[in-house]
Amino acid sequence: MNRTWGVVAVSVLAFAFAATSMAAPKGLSQAEAEALIKGNTAEGTNRFKKNMTWYFDPSGELRKRDDRGNKGKAKWSINKQGKLCYQDKHMKSEDCVAILPRADGGYDLPFDAQWNWQKITPGNPHNL
C-alpha cells in the first residue's frame, strides 16, 4: 500500500510541476505595444471572422472598418502592463487585453471581440 501512495504522490507532484511550468503566452510591454500600433494600422479578423481594419490614431482615437465598409470609432490606450484598453459607444466600460505575438508574425487579442491581427502597416494607408 505504501508503494501505491508513493506512486500517486510522485504523479501528483509531477502534474503540478508541469502545470506551473507551462508558461502562458507573454504579452507585449507598454513600450512595445505603443511602438507597434500607435499611428499604425492593423488588419485581421474579429470574433465573427469578419475582415477588419483598425487605425490607431496617436490622439487615442481608434477608427475601424469591416469588409462590408461599415465604419466605427472608439477610444484606445495602452496601460502600464502593456495591455490595449479599448472602449466604443456600445460598451459600459473599457476592456483591456494583452497583445500576444504569434509565431507567424501576427497577434492575438483574446478578449470578447477576439481580434486577430495578421498584418501591421505603418501609418493610415486606408485613410480611416
N, C-alpha and C positions, 0 to 999 in steps of 0.2 A: 504494500500500500504506500509506503514512503517513497518508493521509486516513481509511482504514478504521480504523486503530488509534486515531486521534483520536476518531472517532465512538464506537468501543467504549469508550474511556476516559471520555468525557463521559457515555455511557449508564450505565456502572458507577457513576460519581460521583453522578449524578442519582438512581439507585436507592438508593444508600447513604444519601444525604441524606434521601430520602423515608422510608426505613425508620426512621431515627433520629428524624425529626421527628414521626412518628405517636406521640403520647403514649398510654401505657396509661391506662386509667381510674384516677382518683385515689381512693384510699380515704379514709375519714374520719380525722380526727386523734383522739388519745386522748380529749380533752375532748368533741369532737363525738359520738364513738361512745358514751361514757358517758351523755351527755345524752339521746341517742336511745333507748337501751334500758334503762338502769338503773331498775328499778322499773316497767317498762312491758311491754306485750305486743305481740309481732309475730305477724302472721297471713300465711300464704302457703303455699308448697308445698316439698316436698323432692325429691330426685333421682328418686323413684318417682312423682312428680306427685300424691302424697297431699296433701290439705289438712292443714295443720299449724297449731298454735297454740303459741307459746313465751312463757313468762313469765320475765323476767329479774329474779329477786328481788335486792334490794340486798345481801343476805348473800353472794351469789356462787352461789346455787343456781339452776339452770335447771329449770323444770318445763314439760313439753311434753305435748301430746295430739294424736293424729291424728283424722281424720274418722270413724273407727270407735270412738272412745272409748278407745283404747289410750293409756296414760299412761307417762311415763318421767321420770327425773331425771338431772341431770348437774351438773357444776361449770362455771362460766364466769368469765371476767375479761377485761379489756381491757388489752393490753400498751402499752408506751410508743410503739409505732409506730401505735397506733390499731386494731390487729387484735383481733378477737374470738377468744379462746382458749377451747376447749371440750373437755371430756372426759367421756364416760359410761362405764358399767361394762364396755362391750364393747371399749373402746379401751385399747391398751397405754400410750399417751402422749397428751398433749393435742395438738390440732391448732389452729393459729392462721390466721386468714384475714381479709383486708381486707373491710370493709363498703363496697360500691361503690354509690353512688347512681345511680339510673336517671332518664332524662328524664321518665318517667311518675310520679315521686314514690315509686316502690318502691326496693328494694335487692336486690342480688345478693351472695351469699356463695359464691364459686367454689372450694369445696373438695370433698372426696369426698361429703359429704352433699348438696351442691348446694342450699342453701337460697335461696329466692326470696321476699322479703317484699313483699306488696302493701300492707300497712297496719300502722302502729304506733299503738297506743292507750295513752293514759296509764293507769297502774295495772294492776290484775288483774281486769278485768271478767268473766272466765270462771271466776273462783275456782279457779285451778290451784294 
